[in-house]
Amino acid sequence: MSTTLSGVQARTAVAARQLVKVYGKGETAVRALDGVSVDFAAGQFTAIMGPSGSGKSTLMHCLAGLDTVDAGSVHIGQVELTSQSDKGLTKLRRDRIGFIFQSFNLLPTLTAEQNILLGLQLAGRRPDPEWLDTVVSVTGLAQRLGHKPNELSGGQQQRVACARALVAKPDVVFADEPTGNLDSRSGAEVLGFLRTSVRELGQTVIMVTHDPVAASYADRVVLLADGRLAGEIHQPTADSVLAAMKNLGA
């Protein structure tokens, strides 16, 4: 499966086809996703944006196998998520998907290094030492590996969470408002790292954000409104994203 980017064929990391997600029943039903079809290219940083209630978080949760769909399909590479058993989904999320959330989700009793390696250990896997060194270097955590979360700044804690997501070499990293709990400087550090992980490490990143500045770090912005695709922006700037959001009534 491939998608075209500026005339160049690129492998598709994640593909959604005619996704429908409905919450509730009868007159109170809310159609959070209404026939969404979209591809996400491998080795690209994509931001998903839209007004409050547009379906952006629902879309990401369905793409990542954290929520089920009522109709349509999602593929991670050649594997269809929507046909997987609970056991299959758990294995897929563990082996092929990385997650970064607004809350850092670090264990307070573990050091930064132990938090980074926790997911691999739970899966019974050993880290690739060379790759671990690369991830630690790119995240700038080499001098902080022995520190526990309460000894780290918010930005450093989120970079530990980023390293934890990357160390397993996932096909795709999903980031849900990763700078939501950070000040602007720490947020810029984390976004810069995510962009570097794409450009220098070949990672695929899909990020939900409400912040035009955060979205400007991405290669592409996918816009949603009322559960439907409402356009996209390539090589976005904060101003171009802000203008698009205003046009959507955000």
N, C-alpha and C positions, 0 to 999 in steps of 0.2 A: 504494500500500500504506500502510495507516495502523494505528495501535494506539491503544487508549484509555488515557488517563492521567487518573485522578480525574474521569472523565466527559467529558474534553475529547479530541477527536480530534487526534492528533499524527502527523506523518509518520514512517514507520519508516525509519531509516537503514540498519540491518542486520537481516536476518531469517535464521534457521536453521530448517530443517525436517528432523526425524528423522535427525539426524547420527549416524553410526556411524563409529568409528575403532578399528581393531584393530592392535595391535603384536604381531608374532610369529605363529607358526602352531602348530596342534595343541594339545597339552596345555600348552604354555608361553604360549599366546596370552593377551594382556591386552586386554580391551575397555575402552579408555580413554574412549570416548564410546558411550553405549548408548541411541540414539534421542532425542537432545536436540533439542527445538523451543523456540525463544525469540526474541523480538523486542527490538530496542533502538531506542528513540525518538530521533529527531533532536533536537538541542539539549538533550540530557540527559547527565548524568554517571552512568555505571553502573559499579559495581564487581562483579567476579566473585570469589567466595570459596568455599572448601571445604577439607576436611582434605587433608593431603599425599596425593597419588595420586588425588584426586577427579576429575581431568580438566580443571581450570580452565585451565592453560597450554595443553593440547591444544586446548581449545575456542577460545581466543583465536587460536592459530596457524591453526586451520582457518577461523575467521571472517575472518582477515586474508589468507588465501591463501598463507600461509607453509608450510602442510602440506596434503596432500590428504586427502579423506575416502573411506571405503570405501562409504558409502551416504548418501543424503540430499542436501540442497542448501543453498547459502548465497547470499543476494542482498545486494549493496551497492546500495541504491536499487533500480533496476529491472534491474540487471545481475547475471546469475547467475555467480558465481565458478567453481562446480564444472564448468561446461561450457567454460571458457576454455582456450585453448592456452597453452603456456608463455610465448609472446610476448605474448599477450593479458593474461595474469596480470601479467607484468612491467610492462606499460603501465598496467594498472589500479592496481597498487600505487604506481607512480610518480606518477600523476596524481590519484588519488582517496583515497589512504590515507596517513596520517602515523604514524610509529612513534617511541615513546620506550621505551628499554630500561633495565635496571638499570645496565649499564655505559654511560657517556655516549657512547661511539663518536665522539669528536671527533678531528679530525686535529691532531696537536700542532704542526705547522709553520704552521697557518693561524690567523688571528685569529678572534675570536668572530664578527664580521660575515661573514668568509669561510666559516666553518663553517655559519652560518645559511643562506647563499645557495648552498652547494655543490650540494644536490640539484636546485635549479632550474637551475643552470648545466649540470649533467650532462644534464638533460632538454632543454637548449637553450631554456629559458624565461627571460623577464625578470621580476623581481619587480615587483609593484604598489607604487610608492613610498609611497603613502598607507597601504596595508595593512602594509607593512614597518615604517613609523613606529609604527603602532598596536601591532603585535606587540612591537616593541622597548620601547615605553612600558609595556605591560602586564607584560612580563617584568622590567622594571626594569633593563635592560641598557644604557641609553643611554650611561652613562659607562664601559662596559666593552667596547665594540665593537672597539677596537684591541688588546685584550689577547689573548694566546695562552692556551690551556688551563692551562698550568702557572702562570699568573699569576692564576688564578681559584680561588675556593673550590669545593668539591664541589657545593654548592647552586647557585652561579653557573653551573658547567659543565652541570648538569642543566637549568637554565633556558635555556641556549644550545641544548641538545638539544630542549627544548620549542618554542623559537622556530623552530628548523629544521623541526620537524614541522608547525607552524602556517602558516609563511610561504607554502606552496604552496596554501593554502585547501582542504585535503582535506575530503572528505565526512565522514570519521571519523578520529579519532586513537586508536590502540591503545597503551596504556601497560602494559608488563610489569614489575611490581614497581619502579616508577619511583623509589621512595624507599629501595630495598634497600641502597644503598651510602652513604646519607646519615645524619647525626645527626638527632635529633628536630627541632631548630630548622630546619635546612636542608630536611628533609623537609616540614615544615609550610609553608615558603615555596613549595615546588614544588606541593604539593597545593592551596594557596590559589590559586596561579596557574591550575592546571587548572580549578578551580571557577570562577574569574573568566572564563576563556576560554569556558566554557559559558554563564554567566549574562549576560556583557556582549558577547561576540563571537558567540554562537550556535553555538559549536563542539559537536560530538558527541564524547564521550570514553568509551572502554570500557577499564577498568583491571583487571588481575589483581593481587591483593594477598593477603597472609596476615595483614595487620595491621588489627585492628578500628578503630584510630584513623584509619588512612588511609582505610578504607572509609566512615567517618563523614562524610567530605567529599563523598561521592557523593549523588546524589538517590535512588538505588535500588541495592540489593545483590541480585544473583542468586546463589543458593546451589547448589552441586553436591556430590554424594556418590556415590561408586562409579560415576562416569560418567553419572549421571542428575540431572535437576533435583530439588532438595530444598527449594524454596521461594524466597521473595524478601521483602525488607524495603524499604518505602518510607520516605523521610525517616529514614534510619538514624542511630542514635547509637552510640558505641563500646560502650556497655553492651548495647544491643539486639543488636548484631552478635556480641559476645562470648557472650551467652546462646544465640544461635542456633547458634554454632559448637560450644558445649558440648553442645547437644542432638544435634549430628551426630557427637559423639565425638571432636572435634578437641582 
